[in-house]
């Protein structure tokens, strides 16, 4: 993150402070930041460079930015496609890299795979109907950011169509159910606790079972307690990661603290979930991006 995302962000902020001069072009070269044929990525955090690389041309006049993902031969004894090239390994990358570096500046995303150069493009693609639903009827699903708009919408859909057991995760605890009536009588409707209580009541009125658990999704210890407690009660079929901090502003005018606050729940939270729920432990982990 420091040598990829943040170094590129800080470079962009430095360019934005310069007086307008000749046009500038950046080529960002990565290894293992792009998947072009469903290959696994050993370090998916490298793909974070797409944020500043995509924003800089839109926020800094005269700047274009291209990304190029390449493959390096593995060192002897190492496995994996994206490893540092051994000193004695033959290299034929120089001419191919120069072709990209000397090409007409443009905002492109490309990858070198074998003899081919692949460029990202957009086209209309019909989505095939799945052979069976991704969600199970009566399944139990944990929704992080469960009281946000996205979390509430998904919870309502799971209840309506799958009769699911939905667990809403929130950083802020709500009172025990026995105190709900008293709380709603004493606090204004705009009170955050009252809004959460009413949100649960609306979902349950539509039919289904709702639980509320408290944890910060970026806190490993808190999340481990929640997941362990849920698994003692039964299987978790899936996790919908809807937690996020929405704070729209020009990226190049932000401090690192402001960027961290936005990235923490979405990026670090997903890494916590991946750590606590390794492959095969749940049917699916679905991470939703706020746009």
C-alpha positions in Angstrom: 0.0 0.0 0.0 2.8 2.4 0.9 4.9 1.8 -2.2 1.9 1.4 -4.5 -1.3 3.3 -3.6 0.1 5.9 -1.3 3.3 6.7 -3.3 1.2 7.2 -6.4 -1.3 9.3 -4.5 1.5 11.5 -3.1 3.1 11.8 -6.5 -0.3 13.0 -7.9 -0.7 15.6 -5.1 2.8 16.9 -5.9 2.0 17.2 -9.6 -1.3 19.0 -8.8 0.7 21.7 -6.9 2.9 22.5 -9.8 2.2 25.4 -12.1 0.6 24.3 -15.4 3.4 23.4 -17.9 3.7 20.8 -20.6 1.4 17.8 -20.5 2.7 15.0 -18.3 2.2 11.2 -18.8 2.6 8.5 -16.1 3.1 4.8 -16.8 2.5 2.7 -13.7 4.0 -0.8 -13.9 2.9 -3.5 -11.6 3.2 -7.3 -11.2 0.2 -9.3 -10.1 -2.2 -6.4 -9.9 -4.5 -7.6 -12.7 -6.3 -10.8 -13.4 -7.0 -11.4 -17.1 -7.8 -15.1 -17.2 -9.2 -15.7 -13.7 -5.7 -16.4 -12.3 -5.3 -15.8 -8.6 -3.5 -12.7 -7.4 -0.9 -13.2 -4.6 -1.1 -9.6 -3.6 -4.5 -8.1 -4.5 -3.7 -4.9 -2.6 -1.5 -3.9 -5.6 -4.7 -3.4 -7.6 -5.3 -0.3 -5.3 -3.1 1.7 -7.7 -6.2 1.9 -10.0 -7.7 4.5 -7.6 -5.1 7.3 -8.0 -4.2 6.2 -11.5 -7.9 6.6 -12.6 -8.4 9.9 -10.7 -5.3 11.9 -11.6 -6.3 12.4 -15.3 -9.6 13.7 -14.1 -8.3 16.0 -11.4 -5.0 17.3 -12.8 -5.2 19.2 -16.2 -2.7 17.9 -18.7 -2.0 14.6 -17.0 -2.6 11.1 -18.5 -1.9 7.9 -16.7 -1.5 4.3 -18.1 -1.2 1.1 -16.0 0.7 -1.9 -17.3 0.7 -5.2 -15.4 3.6 -7.6 -16.3 4.7 -11.1 -15.5 8.1 -11.9 -14.0 9.7 -15.3 -14.0 9.8 -17.0 -10.6 13.1 -17.4 -8.7 14.4 -20.9 -8.5 12.5 -22.9 -5.8 9.6 -20.4 -5.8 6.1 -21.1 -6.9 3.6 -18.6 -8.2 3.3 -16.5 -11.4 4.2 -13.2 -9.9 7.7 -13.4 -8.4 10.8 -11.3 -8.6 12.9 -12.3 -11.6 16.1 -14.2 -10.8 19.3 -12.3 -11.7 20.3 -15.0 -14.2 16.9 -15.4 -15.8 16.7 -14.4 -19.4 14.8 -11.1 -19.9 13.0 -10.0 -23.0 10.9 -7.3 -21.3 13.0 -4.2 -22.2 11.8 -3.7 -25.8 8.2 -4.4 -24.8 8.3 -2.0 -21.9 9.8 0.7 -24.1 7.0 0.3 -26.6 4.5 1.2 -23.9 6.7 4.0 -22.4 7.1 5.6 -25.9 3.6 5.1 -27.1 1.2 8.0 -27.6 0.1 9.1 -24.1 -3.4 7.8 -23.2 -5.4 6.6 -20.2 -5.2 2.9 -20.7 -5.1 -0.3 -18.6 -3.0 -3.0 -20.2 -1.4 -6.3 -19.2 1.4 -8.3 -20.8 0.8 -12.0 -20.8 3.2 -14.2 -22.7 3.5 -12.7 -26.2 0.2 -10.8 -26.0 -0.6 -7.3 -24.8 -4.1 -7.1 -23.5 -6.0 -3.8 -23.1 -9.0 -3.4 -20.8 -12.2 -2.4 -22.7 -15.9 -2.3 -22.0 -18.7 -4.0 -23.9 -22.2 -5.1 -23.3 -22.3 -8.6 -21.9 -25.5 -10.5 -21.1 -25.5 -12.1 -17.7 -26.5 -15.8 -17.7 -29.0 -17.0 -15.2 -27.3 -19.0 -12.5 -28.2 -22.7 -12.4 -29.0 -22.3 -8.7 -29.4 -19.3 -6.5 -26.3 -18.1 -4.7 -28.3 -17.8 -1.5 -29.9 -20.7 0.3 -33.4 -20.7 1.6 -33.3 -20.5 5.4 -29.6 -19.8 5.3 -27.9 -17.5 7.8 -26.1 -14.4 6.5 -23.9 -11.8 8.3 -24.2 -8.3 6.9 -21.5 -5.8 7.9 -22.7 -2.2 7.8 -26.1 -3.7 8.4 -27.8 -0.4 9.2 -26.7 1.4 6.1 -28.9 1.8 3.1 -27.2 -1.1 1.2 -27.2 -3.4 4.2 -30.9 -2.8 4.9 -31.9 -3.3 1.3 -30.0 -6.6 1.1 -31.4 -7.7 4.4 -35.0 -7.1 3.2 -34.4 -9.0 0.0 -32.9 -12.0 1.9 -35.9 -12.1 4.2 -38.4 -11.7 1.4 -37.0 -14.2 -1.1 -35.0 -16.7 1.0 -36.6 -16.6 4.4 -33.1 -16.1 5.7 -31.8 -15.6 9.2 -30.0 -12.2 8.9 -27.4 -11.0 11.3 -26.8 -7.2 11.2 -23.4 -6.1 12.3 -22.9 -2.6 13.7 -20.2 -0.7 15.5 -22.8 0.8 17.9 -24.7 -1.5 20.2 -28.5 -1.2 20.6 -30.4 -1.9 23.8 -31.8 -5.3 24.7 -35.2 -6.0 23.1 -36.9 -5.7 26.5 -35.9 -2.0 26.6 -37.0 -1.1 23.1 -40.4 0.2 24.0 -39.1 2.3 26.7 -36.3 3.7 24.6 -38.7 4.6 21.7 -41.0 6.4 24.1 -38.2 8.6 25.6 -35.9 9.5 22.7 -36.8 11.5 19.5 -37.3 9.6 16.2 -34.1 11.1 14.9 -32.0 9.5 17.6 -29.5 7.0 16.0 -30.5 4.2 18.5 -34.2 4.7 17.8 -33.6 4.5 14.1 -31.7 1.2 14.4 -34.5 -0.2 16.6 -37.1 0.8 14.1 -35.0 -0.6 11.2 -35.0 -4.0 12.9 -38.7 -3.8 13.6 -39.5 -3.0 10.0 -37.5 -5.9 8.7 -39.0 -8.3 11.2 -42.5 -7.1 10.3 -41.9 -8.2 6.8 -41.2 -11.7 8.1 -37.9 -13.4 9.0 -35.4 -13.5 11.8 -33.1 -10.6 12.6 -30.2 -10.6 15.1 -27.9 -7.7 15.8 -24.3 -8.1 16.8 -21.7 -5.4 17.7 -18.2 -5.2 16.4 -15.9 -2.9 14.4 -15.2 -4.8 11.2 -11.5 -3.7 11.2 -11.0 -5.1 14.7 -9.8 -8.7 14.4 -10.5 -9.5 18.1 -14.0 -8.1 18.0 -14.8 -9.9 14.7 -13.4 -13.2 16.0 -15.7 -13.0 19.0 -18.7 -12.4 16.8 -17.9 -15.1 14.3 -17.1 -17.7 17.0 -20.3 -16.9 18.8 -22.4 -17.2 15.6 -20.7 -20.5 14.6 -21.5 -22.0 18.0 -25.1 -21.4 17.2 -25.0 -22.8 13.7 -23.4 -22.5 10.3 -22.8 -19.1 8.7 -23.7 -19.5 5.0 -22.4 -16.2 3.8 -21.1 -12.7 4.5 -22.2 -9.5 2.7 -19.6 -6.9 3.4 -21.6 -3.6 3.1 -19.7 -1.6 5.6 -18.1 1.6 4.3 -17.5 5.2 4.9 -18.8 7.5 2.2 -16.9 10.8 2.1 -16.9 12.2 -1.4 -14.2 14.8 -2.1 -11.3 15.2 -4.6 -8.8 12.5 -3.9 -5.8 14.6 -4.5 -6.8 17.1 -1.8 -7.1 14.5 1.0 -4.7 13.8 3.8 -3.6 10.3 4.5 -5.8 10.2 7.6 -8.8 11.1 5.5 -8.0 8.4 3.0 -7.4 5.8 5.7 -10.8 6.6 7.2 -12.5 5.7 3.9 -10.3 2.6 3.1 -10.4 1.1 6.6 -13.9 -0.4 6.7 -13.9 -1.5 3.1 -10.4 -2.7 2.4 -9.1 -3.6 5.9 -12.4 -4.9 6.9 -12.4 -7.3 3.9 -8.9 -8.5 4.9 -10.1 -9.2 8.4 -13.0 -11.3 7.0 -10.7 -13.1 4.7 -8.4 -13.9 7.7 -11.2 -15.2 9.9 -13.2 -17.0 7.2 -10.7 -18.8 5.0 -11.8 -20.5 1.8 -14.5 -23.1 2.2 -15.7 -21.9 5.6 -18.7 -20.1 4.2 -20.4 -20.4 0.8 -19.7 -16.8 -0.2 -18.2 -13.5 0.9 -19.7 -10.7 -1.2 -18.0 -7.2 -0.9 -20.1 -4.3 -2.2 -18.5 -1.1 -3.5 -20.1 2.2 -2.7 -20.3 4.4 -5.9 
